[in-house]
C-alpha cells in the first residue's frame, strides 16, 4: 500500500483540509508556498497517465472547493501534477499540488538537467 493510500485509510495521519467520498486534500509536509495542499483521489491511480476523464472532471470541482476552503480562489493559485521520474513524481499515486498564498515565481525549471532534445 502506498503512502497516500495509507493516509486515505487513516493509517498515517495528515492535516486534512477537505474530504468527500472520492477525494482527499491535505497539507504538504514540505511546503513550497505559504499554502501548499495535496489533492488526491481516494482510489489508487498511479499517475495522470492512468486517470480517466470522468475522474478528472470530478477532481477539477474538488480542487476548486479546496481553493475556496483555504482562501486562495480570488488571489490566485497554481495546480501542478508531476508524472513519472523525469516529471518529478515522488509518490506513485496521482496527486495535485495546489500552491498559493503569495506571488508565485516560475524559476525552478532553470535547474533542470536536460537530456538533449528538449
C-alpha positions as CSV (number, residue, x, y, z in Angstrom):
1,X,0.0,0.0,0.0
2,X,1.4,3.4,-1.0
3,X,1.9,6.4,1.4
4,X,-1.1,8.2,0.1
5,X,-3.3,5.1,0.3
6,X,-2.3,4.8,4.0
7,X,-3.3,8.5,4.5
8,X,-6.7,7.7,2.9
9,X,-7.2,4.7,5.2
10,X,-6.1,6.8,8.2
11,X,-3.1,4.5,8.9
12,X,-0.9,7.6,8.6
13,X,-2.2,11.0,9.9
14,X,-2.3,14.1,7.8
15,X,-3.5,17.7,8.3
16,X,-6.7,17.2,6.2
17,X,-8.3,20.3,4.6
18,X,-11.2,18.8,2.7
19,X,-12.6,15.3,2.1
20,X,-15.5,13.8,0.2
21,X,-16.4,10.3,-0.9
22,X,-13.9,10.3,-3.8
23,X,-11.1,12.7,-2.9
24,X,-8.9,14.0,0.0
25,X,-6.9,17.2,0.4
26,X,-4.2,17.8,3.0
27,X,-1.2,20.0,3.7
28,X,2.1,19.0,2.1
29,X,4.7,18.2,4.7
30,X,7.4,20.0,2.7
31,X,5.6,23.2,1.6
32,X,6.9,25.2,-1.4
33,X,4.5,28.1,-0.8
34,X,2.6,29.6,2.1
35,X,-0.4,27.5,1.0
36,X,0.6,24.0,-0.3
37,X,-2.1,21.4,-0.4
38,X,-2.1,18.0,-2.0
39,X,-5.3,16.7,-3.5
40,X,-5.6,13.0,-4.3
41,X,-8.2,10.5,-5.4
42,X,-9.1,8.0,-2.7
43,X,-8.9,5.2,-5.1
44,X,-5.3,4.4,-6.1
45,X,-4.3,5.8,-9.5
46,X,-0.6,5.7,-10.3
47,X,-0.3,9.0,-12.2
48,X,-2.1,11.3,-14.5
49,X,-1.3,8.9,-17.4
50,X,-3.8,6.5,-15.9
51,X,-6.5,9.0,-14.9
52,X,-9.9,8.8,-16.5
53,X,-11.6,11.9,-17.9
54,X,-14.6,11.3,-15.6
55,X,-12.4,11.2,-12.6
56,X,-10.6,14.4,-13.7
57,X,-13.9,16.2,-14.2
58,X,-14.8,15.4,-10.5
59,X,-11.2,16.3,-9.4
60,X,-11.5,19.7,-11.0
61,X,-14.6,20.5,-8.9
62,X,-12.9,19.2,-5.8
63,X,-9.7,21.3,-6.4
64,X,-11.9,24.4,-6.9
65,X,-13.6,23.7,-3.5
66,X,-10.1,23.3,-1.9
67,X,-9.1,26.7,-3.2
68,X,-12.2,28.3,-1.6
69,X,-11.6,26.4,1.7
70,X,-8.0,27.7,2.0
71,X,-9.0,31.2,0.8
72,X,-6.9,31.4,-2.4
73,X,-9.6,31.3,-5.0
74,X,-9.6,35.1,-5.6
75,X,-5.9,35.8,-5.1
76,X,-4.8,33.0,-7.4
77,X,-3.1,29.7,-7.2
78,X,-1.2,27.1,-9.2
79,X,-2.2,23.5,-9.7
80,X,0.6,21.0,-10.7
81,X,0.9,17.3,-11.1
82,X,4.2,15.5,-11.6
83,X,4.2,12.5,-13.9
84,X,7.0,9.9,-13.8
85,X,10.6,10.2,-12.6
86,X,11.6,12.9,-15.1
87,X,8.5,14.9,-14.2
88,X,9.4,14.8,-10.5
89,X,6.8,12.4,-9.3
90,X,8.0,11.0,-5.9
91,X,4.8,9.2,-4.7
92,X,3.3,6.8,-7.3
93,X,-0.3,7.9,-6.5
94,X,-1.9,10.7,-8.6
95,X,-1.7,13.9,-6.6
96,X,-2.1,17.6,-7.4
97,X,-0.1,20.3,-5.7
98,X,-2.3,23.4,-5.0
99,X,0.1,26.3,-4.3
100,X,-0.9,29.8,-3.3
101,X,-0.8,32.4,-0.6
102,X,1.9,34.5,-2.3
103,X,3.0,35.8,-5.7
104,X,4.4,32.6,-7.2
105,X,7.6,32.6,-9.4
106,X,8.4,30.2,-12.1
107,X,12.2,29.8,-11.7
108,X,12.6,26.2,-10.6
109,X,12.9,24.9,-14.2
110,X,16.3,26.6,-14.6
111,X,17.9,23.8,-12.6
112,X,16.6,21.1,-14.9
113,X,19.1,18.6,-16.2
114,X,18.4,18.4,-20.0
115,X,18.8,15.2,-21.8
116,X,19.3,16.8,-25.2
117,X,16.1,17.1,-27.1
118,X,14.0,19.5,-25.1
